[in-house]
Amino acid sequence: MSDRRVCVAFGTRPEAYKMGPVVLALREQPGIEPVLLVTGQHREQLLDSLALFDLVPDADLAVMTERQSLPELLARIVPAAARELKRMEADYVLVHGDTLTTFAVALAAFYERIPVAHVEAGLRSFDLAQPFPEEANRRLTDVLTDLDLPPTPWAMENLLREGRPRETMFVTGNTVVDAVEFARARSKAPAWLPSGPLVTLTMHRRENLPVMRELAVALARVARRFDTFSFVYPMHLNPAVREAVEPELAGIPNVLLCEPLGYLEMLGLLNASELIVTDSGGIQEEGTALGKPVVVLRNVTERPEGLEAGSLRLAGNDPARVYETVARLLEDGRERAAMRPSHNPYGDGLAGRRIAAAVAWRLGLANRPEEWMPGTPEAAGQA
C-alpha cells in the first residue's frame, strides 16, 4: 500500500513556523507522505519561516494582490486550493489556526470530500468582532473537521460545549512551543539593537485600526517618559498600519521603527526584551514560552491560559488604559518579574509529534495516541 498523502496547508508566517514542527514529525511517521500547500498570504515573510525548517512548498497558490478585500481573497483561495488538492491526490488535509487560508482551504477540502484536521482548534474569544475575522474563521473551520487538535484543555472544553465529539479530539499542546524550542538556540537579536533595556512593540490587528493612531500616541508618551528604555517596533507590512503609527512614533530618539524581522531575529528580540506590548496572538504564546511579561492590546484574548499563569496583562485598546498599564510595568521591575510564568501553560514542545501520531491514528496507521495534559508528570518534566 502506498503512503497516504497528508497535505499541510498554510499561508502566513505564523502558520509556517507553527506548522514546521508538524511537517517534520509527519516525515517521521510511517505510512505518511506530507505535501505542502501554501497560499502566500504573507509572501515576503513566509519564505523565511519555511527556510528555518528546510521546507519547500509543493504548491503555491500565490493569491495575494495589493489591498484586496477579504471576500476577494476567499474567492481566490477556495477554487485554487480545491484544484491543487485534487492534483496532489491528497488523502487528508491539515490546516492551522484562524487565518483566511485556514477556513478557505478547509472549505475547499470539505467540498472535495477530503477529511480535514484542525491544528490549534477550539480557541475562542466569544466575540466575532475581536479578533476580526479570525474568530469567525476558526469557528467556521471547526464545523468542517474530521479531527480536532485543541492545544489545551480549555480549548478542548470550548469544542465540547459546541457539541464536537470527544472521540475525534486530541489535546496536543501548542506547536508554538515546539517552534520556540527548535529555534531558540539559533535565534539572535539584531546586531543594531541598542544596549540597555528593551521593549518590543507590535500592532497590526484590523479591529485596532480605528484607534491605532491614538494607541501610537499613547505609546509615544510612554517612550518619552521612560527614555532609559529603547522601544523597538517591527512594523507590519499593511500600509494602513504604517500610515497610523509612523507619524506618531518616528523621530522619537528611543523608538526604533524597522521592517519586519525574520523569525530568528524576532525571537531574539523578544528574548532580549524586558517587556512585550502587542496585539498579536502568536506573540502572546511566544512571550510566555520565553518567560517574558506581555501586555496585550486587545479587549479579549482567545489565549486565557497566559492570563491565568500571570504572563499576560490584558490592557484593551483604550489609549489611556494602555498608557497606564505599560507605564506601571516599566516603573516597577518587581511587577514585571512577577509576570514571569513558573510553567508554560501552552505546551511542552512535543505537540508536533502528537499531531502526527493523531493523524496516523485517524488514517488507520497507528493506535490512538496519548494526549498532553498540563500538570501530568510528563508535562511537568518537559515544561
N, C-alpha and C positions, 0 to 999 in steps of 0.2 A: 504494500500500500504506500502510495506517495505521501510525502509530508503535507500536512494541512497548512494552507496559506492564511496567515493572520495579517491583515492589513492594519497597520498602526497609522492613524491619520491625525495630523495637527497642522496649525497654520501660523502660530505666533511663537515668539522666542520663549516665553514662559512654558508653553506647551512642549516645546522641543526639549528643553533641559529637564522638564519633569517626566517626559516620556523616554528620554535617553536610557535611564536605568531599566525601563521595562523592555525596550528593544534588546539590550544586552542580555537580559535574563531570558527572553524568548529564544535568543540564539542558542542558549544552553539547554533548552527544553527539547527532549527527544520527540520527534514526530511533528515538529512545528517549523515552518519557514516564514519568518517575519518579512513583510514587504512594507515600504514606507510611501505614504501618500501625503504630500504637503500642498496646501492651498496658497501659501505665500502671503498671509495677512500682514506679517512683519517681514517684508522682503529683505531689508538691509540688515536686520538683526538675526534673522533665522539661521543664516549660514554659520554664524559664529557658534551658536549652540550646537548645531549639527556636528561641526568640526570637533568640538570638545569630546564627543562620544564616538568620533570616527564614523559618522553616519552619512550615507549618500541616498537621497530620495530616489525611489523607483519611478515616481510620477510626480510632476509639479504642475498644478493647475494654473499658476500664475494669474490669479483672478483680480489682483488689485489694480485699481485705477485711482487717480488723484481725486480726493474729496467725494468719492462715490457714497451713496446712501446705503443704509443697512438693507432695505429691500432690494436694491440693485445688486449688492454683494451676495445676498442669499440666492437671488435668481440666477447668479452666475455659478455659484458653487454646486448647487444641487444637481443640475444635469451633467456638469463636468465630472463631479465625483461619481455619479451613477455609471457613466461611461467607463471611467477608469477602474472601478470596482469589478465591472464585468470583464474588462480587458485583462485585469490581473487574475481573474478567476479566484477571487477571494472567498475563502470558506468562513471567515469570521472577521469582524472589524472591531478595533479598539479606538475609542475617542476619549478625550480628556477634558475635564473641567467645564467651562462655561462660555467659551467664545462662540462667535457665529459659526466658525468652522465645526465646532463640536456638534451643534444642533443640525447644521446643514448636511454634514456627512452622515450622521445618524439617520436623518430622514431619507437620504438617498439610499443608504443600505437597507432601511426598512422597506422602501418601495421595491427594491430589488430582491427582497426576501432573504437577505443575508443577516444573520444574527449579529447583534451589537452588544459589546460590553462597555460600560462607562466607568472609567477611572476617575476618582475623586467625585463619586456620586453622593448625593444627599446633602451637600452644603446648602444652607438656606439662610437668607436674611429676613424672609417672610414679608418682603416689601418689593413688589415688582418694579418700582421706580428706583430702587437702591440695592445693589448697583444695576444700572441700566446699560444694555439689555441683558446683562449676564444672568440675573436672577431668573428671567423667563427662559433663557437658553438652557440652563441646567434643569429646570423643572420640565420643560418640554422634552428634553433628551431622556429623562428618567421614566417616561411612559413608553419609550420605544425599545427598551433594553431587554436582552436575554440574560444578562449577568450584571449585577450591581456591585461596584467595588468601592464602598464608602471608606474613607481614610480613618475615621474614628468612630467610636461607639455613638457619639452624639449624632453624627451624620447618618449612621445606621438607624437610629431611633426616628429620625425625620422620615426616612423611607418607609419604615414600618407603619408610622402614623398615616402615611399616604396610601397604605394598602399594598405595598410591594411585598412579594413573597420572601420570607426569610430563607427558604431553601436555596434560592439562587442569589445569595448575597454573601459577601465576604468582607470583613474588616481587615484592611491591609496595612494601615499606616500610610502616611503621605510620602509620595516619591520625591517631594522637595527635599526631604531629609537625606534620602539616598544621593540626590544630586549634590547637596552641600558636602556630604562626606566624601563623595567622589572627587569633588573639585577643590576642597578646602586647601589641601597641601599644594595645589598648583596655582592657587589664586595669589594675586599680587596687586596691592594698591597702586594706582598710577604714580609714576615717579614724580610728577609735577605737583603732587599734593603738598600743601604747606605743613610745616611742623606745628605741633600743638594740637589741642583737642578739636575734633571734627564733628560736624552734624551733617548727616545726609538728608537731603530734601528730594522728594519726588511728588509730582501731581500730574494726573492725566485723565481722571475719571470724567465721563460725559456729564454725570449729574452734578459735578462740581464746576463745570464750565460757567454757569451763570454767576458764580461768586468767586471765580478763580482769581480775578484781578484783586478783589478785596482780600482774599486769602494771601496773595502775594504781598499786599501792603502790610498785613499783619506780620508776616514772616520777615519782611524788611525791617519793621520796628524791632522785632526780636534780635535780628542780626546787628543792628546799630547799638542796641543796649548791651549785648554780650559780645563785645568786639574782641575778646580773647579767644573766641571760638571761630573756626572757619566753617562756613556753610557751603556745601558742595551740592549742586543741583544738576544732575544729568538730565537734560530736557528731552521730553518726549518729541517725536517727530511730527506730531499733529500740529499743523500751523495755528490752529485756534488756541492751543495751549501756549505756544510761544508768543502769540500776539497778546495774551493776557499777562504773562509773567515777566517777559523781558523788560518792558518799560519800568516796572516797579523794582526789579532786583538788579538790573545791570548798573554798574558803576559804584556799587557799594563795595568798599575795599576788601571786606572779609567774606564776600559772597562770590563763589566761582560758578559761573554758568558754563556748562560744557555739553558737547554732543553725547548721545547715548554711549555708554561704555559696553564693551564686551562682557560676557558673563563672568569670566575670571577676574577682570578688573573691577566689576561691580561688586562681586563677592568680597574682593579685597578691600574696597571702600567701606562696605558695610561692616566688615570685621574690624576696621580701624576706627570706627565711629563711636563717639560717646553716646549718641542719641540718633535715632532714625525717625524722620517725620514723613509720612507717606499716606497716599490713598490707595496704594496697590494692595491687591490680595496676596500675591505671592511673597512680597517683601515682608508682610506680617509674619509669614511662616519662616522665611529665611532669617529674619532678625531674631526670632525666637530660637531657631536652631543654632544661631551663633551666640546666643546668650546676651543679646543687646536689647535695651528698652526701646519700644516702638510707640510713637504717638500716631494714632490712626485718624486721618482726616475724613471720616465718614460718620454718619449718624447711626448706622447699624453695621455690624460685621457678621459675615457668614462663617467666621472662624472664631467662635467664642471661647474655644479651648485656651487660647492665649490670654484672654481676659481673666479666665478662671485661674490660670497659672500665674498671673500678675505681670506678664511680659508686655502686654498691650495696654495702652491707655486710650480710650475712645474719646476724642476731642470734638467730634462732629465737624460741621463745616461753617459754623458761625465764627466769623473772624475774631471777635472779641474773646470768645472761649478758646479758640486756637492759640491766640496770643498768650492768654493766661496759663494755659496748660503747658505750652512749650517753655515759657519763661520760668515757671515754677520748677520744672525739671532741670533746667540749666542752672538755676540758682542753688539747687540742693543736690549735691552729689550723692548724699546718703539715700535720697528718694530714688534717684536713678539706679543706684546699686541694689535697692530693694526690689526693683523690677526684673532683675536677672533671674530667670526661672531655675528652680532646683532640678527640674526634669523637663524633657521635651514632650509636650502633650500631643505633638503631631506625628510622631513615629520614631522608629529605631534604626532606620537605614536599610531595612530588608523588604521594603514594600514591593520593589520591582520583582523580586523572587516570588513573593506570594501571589502577585498578579499573574505572572507567567504560569505558576502552578494551578491557579484557579481556572485560567483559560484552558490549560491542558485537561483539567478535570471536565470542564464543560464540553470539550470536544471528545470525551471518552478515552483519553490517552493516559489518564492517571487517576489515582484515588483523590477523594475530596481532601484539600489541604487544610492545614492549621491556620487559624486567624490570629491577628495581633490584637491583644487587649492590653491597654496601659495598666501597669501595676502588677502584671504577671512576672514571675521570676525571669523569663526570657526577655521581656520588655525592659525590666529594670536593669538587667545586665548589659543591655545594648544602648540605653539612653545616654 
